[in-house]
């Protein structure tokens, strides 16, 4: 649509330049983009970092901001004509991230495709000095964005989607001023960091990408890793994410059962990556003679589940869908990883290898005897259900939900371990 020209407030905070302005709906669509996480690319450092937009959330926002009517289920509903005071936050990246050549038309270090015309030369000089001295100041001027300038949305993709939805349906005028705050010159990694902190200051980032983003930030900056661990209490989450990453590197058989961020829910997977990472927390407090590396933990986890597979082969059969088994869902995985934390000191006491599947197979030899009373789907009569069927969805294990249910399952399995190994206190 050609260059975009808008009045703007230039804000310099500690040497970083931001612009407060507004876009019309067509300008917003033309100038912005969202860096969405691709589940096929996994933990590729160049992968996106945002969750795929929810059509439900966009529709809810559209009802609030719209200024027309919508017909649903045979009824006509009036839009609420709400105001949008909070800006969409975006970033136009620095050239080292591949967005173009250095902008040679200014001496302010602005990204390619961005021009700012100040109200006066004094304003320009004051901004330049603030940038060079890592100081702070404000000024007014006119922003010009060339066709090639991409403002990557850091916060507000659902509001942006709602604006497009409304304009497509003629429920919002083309001159509606959408407030936008544009950060200038942050690299992609810093953009990810801004995304995380903008969201986490208001509320937890309710997305399976949280652990992935934390781990990515920690890998890129050791100081950031220390800050996240010590000041943000994310140490256990970072450790779990590192173990998950090691499982990815090892091409663990577990990966086929874990639902990656932005991957559609289906029975082909059973547990979200965030749930899996959270389930690893008990391992970090297990009684160990030394701290294990993420790769060592990955080997132990694979060996543990291999031992379980030898005892309960049916859920692990390639023809079975993981989503049909509580064993692979949050209830089962949380239970089993707590049991693994109990098994580790016993294996160490034996002087055996922690990555030996036979050790766990021996300790959990009575696992198939775990039983409960259920209804036979064929006869409709009550009967004892044990073995793999105990762990089938809608069977016995599915009754043990939540923390209390998991506690009961863990206690039952601990009893089996104690019975199998009478000389050992668990």
N, C-alpha and C positions, 0 to 999 in steps of 0.2 A: 504493500500500500504506500510505499515511499517513506521518506524520512518522517519521524514523529517529532513535533516541536511542542513543548509544554512549559508553562511557568513552573519554577521549582524553588524550594528552599534548600540551600546548600548547607549541610551540617558536617562539621569536622569534629570527630571525637578521638582524641589521642592520636591524631595524625591520619585517621581513616575517614574517607569521604563517603557521605551518604546524601541522598537526595529525597526530599519529600515532595511528591507531586500527585497528579491524578492522570489516569488514562480514561479515554472513552472506551466502551466495550469493544469496538472494533480494534482500537489500538492495543488494548490488553491482550486480545487474542493474537494479534500480529507480532507483538514484541516479547511475549513470555513463553516459557516452556517448563516442563517438569522432568527432573532427572529420576525416572522410575526404576526401581530395582527389578532386575530380570532374573527369575529363579533359575533359568538355564545357565546363567553365568556365575552363579554362586558367589563365592568370596573373592572374585576377581576385583582387584583394587580399583579398576576403572568402571566397575558396575555402578548402577544408580543406587540411590539411597532412600527413596521415598516409596511408601506404599502406593499401590494402584488406587486411584480415586474411587470412592464409594458412590455409586449412582444414587443410593438412598440418601446419603448425607447432602449431596448436591441438590437433590429434589427438595429436601427440607429447607436448605438455605434459600432456594429459589422462591419457595412460598413466602418466606420472611421478607426478602428483598424486592420481590416482584411488585408491579404496579398494574396488573391486569387481572384476568380471571383464568381459572383452569377447570376443565370438566373431568370429573372422576366418578366412576360408578354411577353414571347417569345424573350427577348433581354438579352444579356450577359453584365453585368456591372462589371467593375474593382473595387476592393476594394481600398480605399484611402491610405492604409499603413501608417496611422497616428501613431505618437508616443504616449506613455502613461507615461508622466512624473509625473502626480499626483497619489499618492499612494491610494490604497484601505485601508481604516482605519478599524481595527478590535480590539477586546478586548478578551483576555483570562481571564475568570472570576476567582475571588477568591474562595476558597473552601467553604465559608459559603453559597454560592449560589447553592450548591449541585452538583458542577462539579467534586468532588473527594476529596481525603484526602490531608492533608497538604504535600507539597513536602519536604521530609526529607533529600533529597540529596544535599541541598544547604542551605546556611545561609543568603540568600538575600531576602527571603520571596517571591520567585517566585511561581506562581500557579502550581498545579499538572500537570505533563506531560511536563514541560518546563525546559530545561537545557541550561546553557550558559557556554561555555568554553572560557576563556579570553586569549588574546595574552600573558599576563604576570600576575604574582601574584600581581604586583604593580597596574595594571589596576583593578583587582578584588577588592583589598583593597580600592582603590579610589572610586569605585562604591558603595561598602558597606558603607563607611563613608558618602557618599552623601545621601544614602537612610536613614540612621539613623539620620542625622542632617537636613533632609528636604532640602538638598542642590541640586546643579546641577553639572553635569559633563558628559563627553562622553568617550567611550572606544570602541575598536573593539574586535570581537570574533566570535565564531561559535554557532549558535542556533540549538538546537535539540528539535524537537517536537515529543512526543510519539503519538501513535494511538489515545489515549483518549483525547488529548488536542483539544478543539474546539475553533477556533478563530471566535467569533461572529462579523459579519460585521456590523460596525456602519455607514459607509459611503462608497458607491461604489457598491451596490448590482447590479445595471444595468451594470456596467463595468464587474463585475464578471460574470453575466449571459451572457454578450456578448462574453467573453473569452470562456465559455463552448460552446456556440452556434457555434463559429468559429472553435474550435478544433473538435467538432462533425462533421463538414462539411469539414474538412481538409483545412480550410482557414487560419489556424494559426499553426505554428510549435510547437511541444511539448516542445521545449527549450526556447520559448519566455519568457523573464524575466518580470513578472508582479510585479511592485513595491507594497510593502505592508508595512504599518506602524502598528505595533502591540502594543497596550497598555496592560500592564500586571497587573493583580490583581484587576482591578476595579470590584466592585460588580455590580449586574444587575441594581440597581437603579441609580448608578453613570454612568453606561453605557448609560442609557436612557437620562440622563442629557447631557452627551457628544454629543449624537446624536442630541438633540435639538439645542444645541448651535453651533455645527459644521455647521448645516444647516442654522440656523437663522442668523449667522454672514454674510454669503454671500448673502442670499436672504431669504424671508419668506418661511417657510416649507409649500409647496403647497400641503397640505394634510388635510383631515378631521380629522386626528389624532392629529393635533396641540393642540386643546383645551383639548383633553383627556390627552395628555402628560403633558401639563402645570398643569392641575388639579392634576394629579398623583404626579408630583414633589412637588407641593405645599402641598399636604397632608402629604408627607413624611418628609418635612423639612420646619418649619415655617420661618426660615431665608431665605430660597429659595423663599417662597411665598412673603415675603416683598420685596426681590430683584426684582422679576418679576413684582410686582405691581408698585413699586416706580421708578425703574431704567429702566425697559423694557416696561413700560406703558401697562401692560397686566392685569391691575386690573379689567376692565369690562369683559374681556374674562374669567378670572378666576371666577368672580362672576357668569357669565352665565353658565360656565361649572359646577359650584357647584349646580346651580338650575337644570340643566339637570340631574345631578347625583341624586338629590332628587326625580325627576320625575321617574327615574329608580327604586329607592328604593320603591316608592309608587305604582309601577306597573301601571303608568299612562296610560290611554287609548291612549294618544298621541303617545306612543312609537311605535305603529304599523304603524304609518305614517312616521316615521323618518328613513332615510337610514343611517345605521351605517357604520363606516369606513370599507372598504374592502368588503362591501356588494354590490352585483351586482345591477346596475340600472334597475328598472322595474317599472311598474305601481302599484305594490303592496306597494310602498313607494313613497313619493312625495318631500321630502325636506331632504337635507343632514344635518347631525348633526351639522356641523360647521355653516351652514346657520341658523339653528334653534337657536343655541346659540347666534349668532350675532344679531338675531331679538329681543333678550331679553334686549339689551342695553338701549332702551328708558325707560324701567321700573326702571332702576337704577337712573334716574334723575326725576322720578315722584315725585310730592309733597306728601310726607308722613310724618306723625307725628313721626315715628321712623323707624329704619332700620329693615326690615323683614329678617328672617332667610331663607336659601334656601328651607327648608321644607315648610315654610309659603308661599313663592312665588310659590312653586309647587302646593299647594292647591288653591291659587288664580287663577293660570293659568288654572288648570283643571276646576274650577268653571266657568271661563270666557268662555271657549270653550264649556262647557255643555250648557251655556245660548245660545250660537250661534247655537248649535245643535238643541235646542228646537225651534228656529226660522226657521232654514234651515235644516230640517232633512234629505233630500235626500243625500247630499254629505257624511253624517255620516253613512248611511245605510251600514251594513256589506257586502252587495252584491256589493257595489260600490268599484271601485279601486281608492285609493287616488290620483294616478297619473293622473286621468282624471279631477281633479279639481284644478283650480288656487287658490282656497281658501286655499289649503294645501301646495301650492308651495311657493317659497321665496316671490313672490309678495304679495300673500294673507296673509301669516304669518307676514311679516314685517308690512303690513298695519294694521292688527288686533292688533298686540302688541303695536303699536303706539296709536291705539284707546283705548286699555286697559289702557295705561298710562293716558289718558284723563278721563277715567271713574272712576279711583280710588279716586280722590279727591271728586267726586260727591257722591260716596258710603259712604265715610268717613263723608261728610257733613250731610248725611241722618242718620248717627249713625247706619248704617247697617253693617253686617258682610261682609268682603271682599271676603270670601269664599262661599258666597251665590249665586248660579247660577241665582236665580230669579232677583237679582239686575241688572245683566247684560242683562238678557232677557227684563226687563222693559226699561232699557236705550236704548237698540238697537231694540225696538219693531218695528220700521219702516225700519229695515234693508232689509226685503223682498221687499220693494218698490224701492230699488236701481235698476235703469233700464238704458237701452241704446238701440239704434236702431241697429238691426242685420238682417242677412239674414236667413229666415226660411229654414232649410235644406230640408223640404218636398216640399214646393211650390216654393222656389227660390225667394220669394218676401220679401221686407223689412217689419219688424214688430218690436214692442217693446218687448224686452227680459228682464225679471225681475226675482225676486225670486232666487231660487237655480241656475237656468239656466244662470243667470248673471255671475256666478262663474265657469261655466264649461270651460274646456280647449278649446281653439279656439273660445270661445264666447266673450262676452263684456270685462270681467275683463282682459283677456289675452292681450288686447290692451294697458293696463296701465303698461308697463314694465319700469324698471329702477327707479332711484330716482325721476325723474319728474313724472312718472306715478303713483308711490306710493303716492307722495305728493297729487296728484289730487284725488286719491281714499280716502285717509285719510280726505281731505277736504270735500268730498261728504258725508262721514259717519258722520263727525262732524256736518254737517248741519242737518242731521237726528236726531242726539242726541239733538241738540239745539231746534229743532222743537218739539220733544217729551217732553222736559223738559224746557219750556219757562222761568221758573224762575231761571234757572241755566246758568251761563256763562261758556262756555267751552273754 
